[in-house]
């Protein structure tokens, strides 16, 4: 097992990884930018190294500094968390070249799945259904328009290197197409340094359903059930739950088998997620694979009792998965993302000082957070303040617990999504499980204080 793990991240996920390491009796090294000096992950790690100024490009994204920090602190492994360098193949390669274990899949697995067009081909080759679309990236707008006409409008133009909802544009008709195509290309180029885009059919009211995958180096690959992440704004997740409302054991079996087959096609090692869209007619399609731990992993942890982060670390150290099949599911779990954002102002970030902080508690309630009274939310990073996860024996009980937990969750000093999330819990369509990725567009009243 590792002696010392460096966590190449910040915020709640850095704390999450520190906890897992402590349970495994592994020492930890925190890294931090100038803006994060007062952060809890720095306080709770055994060691810490400052890696540069506040902007992520000059600190959390600087590979040489992270490697140097690991070498100085004597870390034999690096956990990348999510975001930042978690899906950066070069980082995984550099770790390996420096004799430091990257806690995650191999560089080539990251590279292959990071190219969404290549990932689609890989999945199609093993018979996993993919959304109808172009076989690979398309460069020429006329050629792309030809494909779009064949597939049928509306279509979505997506960055091959995409992530975080960036570099995606919907075109509703041929007149719309050229503009959307150029916008997607230029956004892809500026966000990812790669202007490759491909075209896919745009589904009208899909559910976002993803399968949690775990693989080890001994050939074991399993899934740990699905998460439904259909409540989104601008194609980004706000609420995640499991099981998916409306999921049947038979559909889970089929989707889960396909997800495992897809992961097996690349001999996947570590924690990963196969994201799919489930259409209203019951057909489903592979969308992309995330080759890292996800923000919403705690949903699966609460539902299955499996500690995914400990599992990641063990697998990276060469151990076998401690679970070999999907455990019994324990009721229903819902997660909400508490962000320092104002929903009424198009989710505009709201950094600043936290004047009062009182997290909820009680049975079936888990809060993963890095904030405290007096903490200043810096403007440089994403605005996630806390993940609130509630479990109940039924979905209705989980919703009720979430409502109460949100009522008892006090964060003063910055605008947060807490009141908005409380309104969603009381929405009759949400309560009835009638949720798809267009839910918030239809229920836009939820965005405003009544
Ligand atoms: P990213 O990697 O940027 O998060 P994804 O490919 O995971 O992008 O898609 C994010 C979200 O965008 C999905 O959950 C869904 O809401 C929407 N989306 C993506 N592709 C389609 C599609 N073909 N049809 C309908 N919605 C889509």
Boltz pocket constraint, residues with backbone or C-beta under 6 A from the ligand:
constraints:
  - pocket:
      binder: B
      contacts: [[A, 131], [A, 156], [A, 162], [A, 163], [A, 164], [A, 165], [A, 166], [A, 200], [A, 201], [A, 202], [A, 203], [A, 204], [A, 206], [A, 208], [A, 229], [A, 232], [A, 235], [A, 236], [A, 275], [A, 277], [A, 287], [A, 288], [A, 437]]
      max_distance: 6.0
